[in-house]
Amino acid sequence: MKLGVSTYSLFQALKSGEMDIFGAIDWIADQGGEHVEIVPLGFDLPGNLELADEIRLKAQSRGIEISNYAIGANFLTDSQEAYEQEIKRVKGEVDLAARLGVKRMRHDVASSEDRSIANFNKELERMAEACRQIADYASQYGIITSVENHGYFVQHSDRVQTLIQAVDRPNFRTTLDVGNFMCVDEDSVAAVKNNLPFASMVHVKDFYLRPSYQNPGNGWFQTLQGNHLRGAIVGHGDIDMKEVLRVIKSSGYDGFISLEFEGMEECKMGTMIGLQNIRRLWDDVG
């Protein structure tokens, strides 16, 4: 297992200007992170190959790997022309991922107001074809592309698996986020067991959960079925994190684990405590 941090965890500090991406890499290395996952939020990276080169060299200078490059995408467009343009844009992001030196890249696939299984089945081939084209393009660089359980429409563990099987490419897998299953009201332990065999890498994230009839107010968002979630420091929330990590460890998974912090606490503190808790729990599960 290689434990590191997504730059998304430090979004507060990046957005405010407290640190830039190079300071974020320094901070992650100083906390003992073994890798950094690049998420271009809080700084401008898409289309900037020179900055990608600088980030790659910075990580090398600190002795940590760049594990993954994660971007948004939506292939459920209003026209065929827009569909083809989105595929072309994401292929450009694959070129940038190659400049970063990564062998893993997550791109989102779709969002839709109609989140029904009927609509998912209707749009499946359109989504799968886009993912095939991008995976095939990424193969020239030896890059594994992936879909994250993210965005409600392709978030249930079975829908993620269905898409992976429809794409049918050896270099298309899933970035498995242990917390995001809660957004579609799935139990994290069960969903992790379901999708772990398909994981190219793992995100560890925690949430507080309250039932639909107990609205906690500002700072919370709703799940697909109307329950309430708020980001938590890993180990402080309502996910059975020790069991999740036990399942991952006992499976023999030895790849990248990336901490994602999106709580209301100060981001450096929240990320640091989360790292400490993952290390402690990982050791505790034997």
N, C-alpha and C positions, 0 to 999 in steps of 0.2 A: 504494500500500500504506500502510495506517495501522497502525502497530505499537503495541500496548498490552499490558495485563496483566489476567488474570483474578484476582479477589480470592481465588480458590481457591489461588493460588500463595502467598499470605500467611496461609494457614489456621493455621499454627503460631503466628504472632504474634497473630492474632485470637482464637484459642482460649485462649491463655495470658493475654490481657488486655494484652499489651505494646502493642498498638495497637487502636483501634476502627476502624469502617469509614471514618470521616472521616480518621483518620490514614493509613489505607491509601491513600485517594485522594490525599492530600498526597504520600505517599512515591512513588506511581506517577508523579505529575506531576513530582516532583523528579528522577526518573530519565529524564525526557524522553518518558514514555509519552504517546501521542496519544489514547488512550482507555482506559476501564476497563470490564471485563466484570463484572457483578454476579452472584455465586454466593452464596446465603444460607446459608453454612456459617461458623460461628464468630461469628455474630451473628443476631438474630431479626428477620426482615423480613416473611415471609408474613403477610398480613392487616394490616400496619401501613402504611397509606397515608401517614400523616404522616411516617414515617421515609423513605419513598420520595421524598416531596417534598424533604426535607432533603438526601438524597443527590443528587438532581438539581441542587439549587441549589449544593451543595458542588462538584460536578464543573464546573458552569458557572463558579463563582468561580475555579477553577484552570485554566480554558480547555481542558478535555479533554471528549471526548464519552463518553457511556455507550453502549457498542456493543451489548450483548446482556444479557438476563436469562436465567439458566439454572437450571432446577428439575428435580426428580425427578418421575416419575409411573409408574403401572403400571395398564394397562387390562385385564390378564388377572386379573380378580377372580373371586371365588367365586359371585357372584350378579349378576343384572341390576341390582338396586338399588344394589349397591356400584359397578358399572360406571358407572351414571348419576351417582352421587355423585362419583366420581373426575373425570368430565368436568366436572361443575359446579365442583369445586374448582379445576381447572386454568383454567377460564374466569375464576375470581376472580383467579388469578395473572396472567392477561392484563390484567385491569383494573389490577393493580399495575404491570405492565410499562409500561402507558400512562402511569401517573403518573410513572414513572422517565424517561419521554420516549424510550424505546428504540423502534426499528423492527424489532428482531429478538428473538426469544424461543425458547430451546431448552427443550423438555420431553422427558423420557424417555417411552418408550412401553410397554415390557413387560420383565418378567423371568420366567424359568421354569426349573424344574429340568430339564425336558425341552427340551434345546437343539437337537434334531434338526431337519432341514429339513422332515421330515414334519409335525412339530408347528407349525413356523413357517407352513407352507402352510395348515394347519388353522385357525390363529388369525389369518391375514392380514386377512380382511375385518373381523373384530372390532376389530383394531388400527387399520385404515384408517378405519373409520367414526368412531371417537373422534377421530382426527387431523383428519378432514374437519370435524367439528363445531367443533373448537377453531380451526382455520384460518379457517373461515367467520366465527366470532365475532370473531377477531382482525382480520379485514379491515376492520371499522368504524373501527379505529384506524390502518390502514395498516401493520400489523405482519406481518412474515414469521415464521411459526412453523417449527420445524425439529426433526428427529431427529438426535441425535448417534450416531456409531458407538460404542456404549457398552453395557456390561452383558451381553455374550456372546450374548444371544438375537437382538438386531437390531444386529449389530456388523460382520459381513462386508460388504464393499463391495457385493456383489450383493444381499444382503438389504435393505440400506439403499435401493438403487435400486428394488428391487421394491416396497417400501413407498411410496416417493415416487410411483411410477407408479400404484399402486393408489389412493392418496389423490386424485391428479389435481386438485390445486389449485395455481394459480400462486403462491400465497403459502405453500406448504409445500415446504421444501427440506431441506438437511442442514447441520448444523454439523460440518464436516469436521475431525476430529482426526487428525493425521498419525501419532501414536504408537499410538492405541488399536487400530488394525488388528492390531498385534502380539499383542494379547490373544487373537485368534482365528487366530493363526499366519499372517497375511497379510503379504506384503512391503509395507512402507510406500510405496515408490516406485510400485509397480504399482497399489496400491489408491488412492493419491492421483490418479494418472492416470485411474483408472476413475471416481472420484466428483467430481472437481473441477468438472465442468460443472454440478453440482447444488448447489454450495456457496453457502450464504448468508453464511457466514464460516468462518474457518480457525483451529483451535487448533494451536499448535506445542508439542509435548511430546517428550521423549526417554526412552528406556529402555535399561538394560543387559539383554542377553539371554544366557542360558546354556541348554544342552540339557537334556532331561529327565533324563538319567542323571548330571547334575552338579549336585546340589542344593547351593546355596551357603549354606543355613541361614536364620536369622532375617532378616527385612526384605525377603524376596522373596515373590512370589505366582506362581501357575501360570497358564499359558495354557490354552486349551480342550484342547489336545493334550498338556498336561503339561510344557511347557517352563517356564523360570523367568525372571521379569521383576522389575526393580527400577527405580523412578523415577530419572532422571539429570538433571543440569544439561543444558540444551539445548546440543548440540555436544560433550558428553562421552560420550554413550551410543553404542549400536551401530546406530542408524538412520543411513543415508547422508543426513545432513541437508543437505549442500550440494546433492545431486541433488534432494532433495525440494523445496528452495527454488527451484532452477533450474526445475523443472517448473512450480511455481506462478507464478513470475515470467514465464516464457516463454509461459504461457497467456494472459497479459494481465490476470490477476486483479489488481484494484487496490482490493479491499475491506479489511475489518478482519482483521488477524492478531493473535491473542491468545495470549500466552505462558502456558502452564500448567506450573508447576514442582511436582512431587510427590516430590522426592528426599529423602534422609535428611539432607542438609546443612542448615545454618541457612537459613531460607527467604528472608530478604532478600538474603543473599549469593548463593544459588542463582539467584534471580530476576534479580538485577543482572547476573551473568555471562551468563546465558541471553540477556538483552536485548542485551548487547554482542555475543554470538556471532551472533545473528540478523542484526543490522545489518551485521556484518562479512561474513558469508556471503552476504547479499542483495547487497551491493555487489560481492563477488567473482564472482558468477555473471553479471555484466554487465547 
